[in-house]
Amino acid sequence: MPANEVIFLTLLEVSILVLLADLAGSVLARYGFPRVVAELLIGLVLSPYALGSVLNSILHMELFTINDYLLFLTNLSIILLLFASGLEHGLSTLREGGIYGILAAVFGAVTPFALVYWSLVSVGLQPTESAIIALSTAPTSLAVVAGIIEREGLTGLPSTKVLITAASIDDVVTLILLSMVITTLGAGGFTYGTLATAVKIVILWVLIFLLSVLLIPRVLNRVGEEVIVYASLVVLFGIVLVMTTLGFSEVVAAFIAGVAVAESRFSQRVRETVNLLLAIFGSLFFIVMGLQLNFRYILNAEVLAVALLVSLIAVIGKVIGIYRSPT
């Protein structure tokens, strides 16, 4: 199929998915359900592994599918969600989250990792496989946390400040865990190189964060209001490029960019424009999460049993690690 046809099919698919998710969200909202539930359900139902494949056969076209263009737009959705979250919260939320947010980030990543690793090794899984599976439970997706908080109007709750702070840092903690696991497995044990890798990641993150929030607002304050939106997008994608090149997640980079732009005097103008983009692409991330679920794996009894075990232990680990009485 020619590339231009695939592009147009993808745009049509996105339009249908977003429309149906919005309609379903309006219905479910009447019964007290958050819109994210509707978005996930639409993705599940119209997945190419579910009803989507049937509709594709009837229409004789690959309308409901997962391709590079859809994944590109999904990544854009994630970046915009986190940029908007950073714009909304700024430095004030991170300050208020403070030490409890940092502790929640560290223990919220380390605790489920340790519990899942120990559990899998105890049931006979190899240490290497156990470590890789356990790593998947460490991060608390900042995109999910920020998206739900923003779209459900929960920004005023005191606990959200700690959650946002924790979620913005725990991806860094997870990157440290990943680097330490890979280095340890490669070296056959814990070495000084493992510790040096962890220290380097922390220094890089702190350096990028400080440079961003100290320099970027000053530069943007000197830019004319008529081009501030374009300048902010340059900042956003510039930081995303630099940090992903260094091995960090794009969600952390987008959040830092949002925090930096939030400290400029034109932040409200940028926020209004980003909200317009989110009206189109904001729900796509959650829809595609549902779209990517392959029911064949769920129907495998062994895989399902391990998944349920890991999920249960991970949830318990998150609660133990993140819970703090002051929150």
Residue, then its C-alpha position, 0 to 999 in steps of 0.5 A: m500500500p502506498a505510504n500516502e494511503v497509509i498516512f490517510l488511513t491512520l489519520l482516519e483511524v485516529s479521528i474515529l478512535v478519538l470521536l468514539a472515545d469522547l462519546a463513550g467518555s461523555v456517557l460513562a462520566r454520567y455514572g461517575f467513571p473517569r474518561v480514561v476508562a472509556e478511552l481504554l475500552i474503545g482501544l480494547v474493543l477496536s484493537p486489531y486483536a479484537l473487533g478491529s480485525v473483523l471490521n478490517s475484513i468487512l471494509h477490506m482495508e487495514l483501518f484499525t491497525i498499529n503502525d509507525y504513524l500511529l505510534f508517532l502520534t501516540n508519542l506526540s500525545i505522551i510528550l504533549l501530556l507531560f509538557a502540559s503537566g509541567l506547564e500546569h505545575g511548574l516548580s512550585t509543585l515540585r517544591e511542595g512535593g519536597i522530600y516526601g516526593i523524592l522518597a516516594a520516587v525512590f521507594g516506589a520504584v525500588t520496593p516493587f522491583a525487589l519484591v517481584y524479583w525475590s518472588l520470581v526467583s523463589v518460584g524458580l525463575q532464573p535471576t536474569e529473567s526475574a530482574i528484567i521482569a521486575l524492572s518493568t514494575a519499577p516505573t510509575s508512568l508519569a504520562v498516566v499519572a499526569g494525564i489522569i490528574e490533569r483531565e480529572g481535575l485533581t490538581g488541587l488535592p494535596s497528595t497530587k503534589v507528592l505524586i507528581t514529584a515522585a512520578s517525575i523522578d522515579d523514571v530516573v530511579t528506574l533508569i538507574l536500576l536498569s543500568m545497575v542491573i545490566t552492568t551487574l549482569g555483564a560484570g557477573g556481580f556488583t562493581y564500582g562501575t555499577l555505582a559510577t553509572a548510577v552517580k553519572i545518571v543522577i548528576l546528568w538529570v540534576l544538571i539538565f534540570l537546573l540548566s533548564v529551569l534557570l536559563i530557559p525562562r530568561v531566554l523566553n522572557r526576551v522572546g516576543e509574545e507572537v513567537i513564544v509558542y514556536a520558541s517553546l516547542v523548540v525548547l520542548f523537542g530540543i530537551v526531548l532530543v538531548m535527554t533521549t540521546l542520553g538514555f532518559s525517557e521522553v516523558v521526563a524530558a517533556f515534563i522538565a521542558g514544561v516546568a522550565v517554560a512555566e517559569s516564563r512570563f508567557s506561560q499562560r499563552v503557551r498553556e492555551t495553545v497546548n490545551l488546544l493540541l491536547a483536545i485533539f491528541g490528548s486521549l490518543f495515548f490511553i486509546v492506543m494502550g488499549l489498542q495494543l493489548n493482544f488477547r492471545y497472551i491473556l488466554n495463555a494460562e501460564v502467562l496470565a498466572v505470572a502476569l497476575l502474580v507480578s501485577l499483584i506484588a507490584v501493586i503491593g510494592k507501590v503502595i508500601g513504597i509510596y505511602r507516607s502519612p504526611t501525604 
